[in-house]
Every structure is written in structure tokens, then in C-alpha cells.
Amino acid sequence: MFRRILPFALTILASPALGDDCPAARTAKLGFVLERQGTVSEIRPTSDHFVHVVNAYPGGKRQDVIYYRGFFPISRFDDTARSINIPVSDLRTVFPLEPKARRALTYAPAQPDKVGALISLELTVTGQEQIQLGTCSYAVLVVRNRFLDGEGKVTSEHTDLYSPELGFVLGKRYEERGGAQTTVRYQSIRPLGRVSPL
């Protein structure tokens, strides 16, 4: 009887802590689910560093987004809009992102029937911090995004909270008038169930 119990006990000791449902670098490759205020996002890494995300909103709307490395949006499709960002720069040169890194890329926003003017995006990693999603905690890079038009005028800015471990943006931070900041982030995370449909 002892011989039967010993292998079982060794299996438990060698396994991750029971109830530990926090995706990590290894398990994130199998996909995970992020939730915030009724919005559920299924994140599915695919080949060549692309990530397919399905967003399901409280009203029933569904949206498909393709990201490069979970950071730069390539396409966004839903029942009312279709948009594509056509990179002119080599996206592969943006990564790896690391503290104090500065990167730049150029892309053209497009819709099925037209292509917009080129936009330059300047990326600066200004620091690192921890972000809490439910019972899970992740180290994120604080990445400042500055969007410039063809004349070099800044058209918008925001900050991404990017997890290199998960390969995805877990939150965004916006500057408000008067110096205040607003952070919008996911509230919980869990592994993607094998039977969960796309």
C-alpha cells in the first residue's frame, strides 16, 4: 500500500500549488482570459508572435483584434467597423522592450476602402511596476506612447502597462488636465479553458 501512496504523494509535491490559477510565461502560451467590468477578453497567442484576442462586451458585441506581440494592434474587426494598421517599419525591431528602451515605428491606419496618412509612434520605457489582477501579480513595463502626424505634431499620448511575462498589455494610463492620471486595467485573469470557444 505504501508503494501506491508514494508516487501519488510525489506527484502532488512536484505539481504547482493547488488553486494557483495565475498564468505565467509558460502557461500563457496556451492562452488566458482577462476580465474588466463585464468585458471578457480571450487572449490566444498564435504563430510568429501574433496574438488573437476576442473581446466580448456586456451588450453582446464581439470584437476580434490581432496584435503583434500583444502590444501593437494590427487589425480590429467587429460588426460595425473594420480597421487595419499597416506597418511601414519593421515591427520586429521594437522588441525586446526593456527598461529605458526607446523605439519608433511608422504605420498607416486603414479601413477597407481607404488608407490614412502615416503616423509615427514613439515608445519610451519609463520604468517598471507591479500590477495586481485579482489574486495574481505581474511585473509590467511602463511604456509611454506618443503619436505624431506627418508634420511631427503630437496628436495623442498614453501609457501602456505591458507584461513581458504574458506578452500582453494589462492596462493603460492617461494623463488628465491638472496633472492627474487615470489608469484603466483588467481586474482579473485566469487560464483559458480548453473547451472555451473562440
Salt bridges, closest charged atoms under 4 A:
GLU35 OE2 - ARG190 NE 3.39
GLU42 OE1 - ARG44 NH2 3.38
ASP64 OD2 - HIS52 NE2 2.76
ASP64 OD1 - ARG62 NE 3.59
ASP78 OD2 - LYS61 NZ 3.30
ASP90 OD1 - ARG92 NE 3.04
GLU122 OE1 - ARG146 NH1 2.64
GLU129 OE2 - ARG173 NH2 2.92
GLU157 OE1 - ARG144 NH2 2.91
GLU157 OE1 - ARG146 NE 3.95
ASP160 OD1 - HIS158 NE2 3.21
ASP160 OD1 - LYS172 NZ 2.62
